[in-house]
């Protein structure tokens, strides 16, 4: 390899390490201004209110993430990697830390079934408005 090829390989390795470090340290690597849809479905509008009351303190306004919890408007949470049922399990049983270093998420027993369905609908509509769609989960 010539010296430019080595530099390119080194740049890719360092970039990959930086992304991995951000995931490992719990830095919400892609917290950004999240765009909400111009209009929400009726179910998502109910979900927005329930989300703001139960989820936003950790997961941020419109799912953008905070220093307390990861962004839900992130490719990791696309329906092909975290199906809707994963949100139900997380709210009902809690979830062990796995993608981020924010610690374990405790169960959220105060969130009723109907509100939880509406929250998931809201998160999915916000994800879609931000270009996050179903992607096949690679192992």
SVG drawing of the C-alpha trace seen along z (x, -y; Angstrom):
<svg xmlns="http://www.w3.org/2000/svg" viewBox="-57 -21 61 34">
<polyline fill="none" stroke="black" stroke-width="0.4" points="0.0,0.0 1.2,-3.5 1.2,-6.1 -2.2,-7.5 -3.8,-4.1 -2.5,-3.7 -3.8,-7.1 -7.3,-6.2 -7.3,-2.9 -6.1,-4.7 -8.8,-7.4 -11.5,-4.7 -10.2,-2.8 -10.1,-6.0 -13.6,-7.0 -15.0,-3.5 -13.3,-3.7 -14.9,-7.1 -18.4,-5.8 -17.9,-2.7 -16.6,-4.8 -19.7,-7.1 -22.0,-4.1 -20.0,-2.5 -19.8,-5.7 -23.5,-6.4 -23.1,-9.6 -26.2,-9.8 -24.1,-9.9 -26.9,-11.1 -28.8,-13.4 -29.9,-16.1 -32.8,-18.4 -35.7,-15.9 -38.4,-16.9 -41.9,-16.0 -44.4,-15.3 -46.5,-18.3 -49.5,-16.3 -49.8,-13.2 -52.4,-10.5 -55.0,-10.7 -53.3,-7.7 -49.9,-9.4 -51.3,-12.7 -52.5,-10.7 -49.1,-9.0 -47.2,-12.3 -49.0,-13.5 -48.3,-10.1 -44.7,-10.1 -44.1,-13.6 -45.6,-12.6 -43.6,-9.3 -40.7,-9.1 -39.3,-12.5 -37.4,-13.1 -35.0,-10.4 -35.4,-9.9 -35.8,-13.6 -38.2,-15.8 -39.6,-13.9 -37.1,-11.0 -33.9,-13.0 -32.2,-11.6 -30.7,-13.2 -27.8,-12.5 -30.3,-10.2 -31.3,-8.0 -30.8,-7.2 -32.5,-8.7 -35.4,-6.7 -35.2,-8.5 -32.1,-6.5 -31.5,-3.8 -30.9,-1.3 -34.6,-1.5 -35.9,-1.0 -38.7,1.6 -36.4,4.2 -34.1,4.1 -36.5,3.2 -40.0,4.3 -43.0,2.6 -43.1,5.5 -39.6,4.5 -41.1,1.2 -43.8,3.1 -41.3,5.4 -39.1,2.5 -42.0,0.6 -43.4,3.7 -40.3,5.4 -37.5,2.9 -34.5,3.6 -30.9,4.2 -28.3,1.8 -27.2,3.1 -26.7,0.5 -25.8,-2.4 -24.2,-3.1 -27.1,-4.8 -27.7,-2.0 -30.7,0.3 -34.2,-1.1 -36.6,-0.4 -40.1,0.9 -42.7,-1.8 -45.8,-0.3 -47.7,-3.6 -48.0,-3.4 -51.2,-1.7 -51.6,0.6 -53.5,-2.0 -51.0,-4.7 -48.2,-2.4 -49.7,-1.5 -50.1,-5.3 -46.5,-6.0 -45.1,-3.4 -47.3,-4.9 -45.9,-8.4 -42.3,-7.2 -42.8,-5.4 -44.3,-8.4 -41.5,-10.7 -38.9,-8.1 -40.5,-8.0 -40.5,-11.8 -36.7,-11.6 -36.0,-9.0 -35.9,-6.0 -37.7,-3.1 -37.6,0.7 -34.2,2.1 -33.4,5.8 -31.5,6.6 -28.0,8.0 -26.5,10.3"/>
</svg>
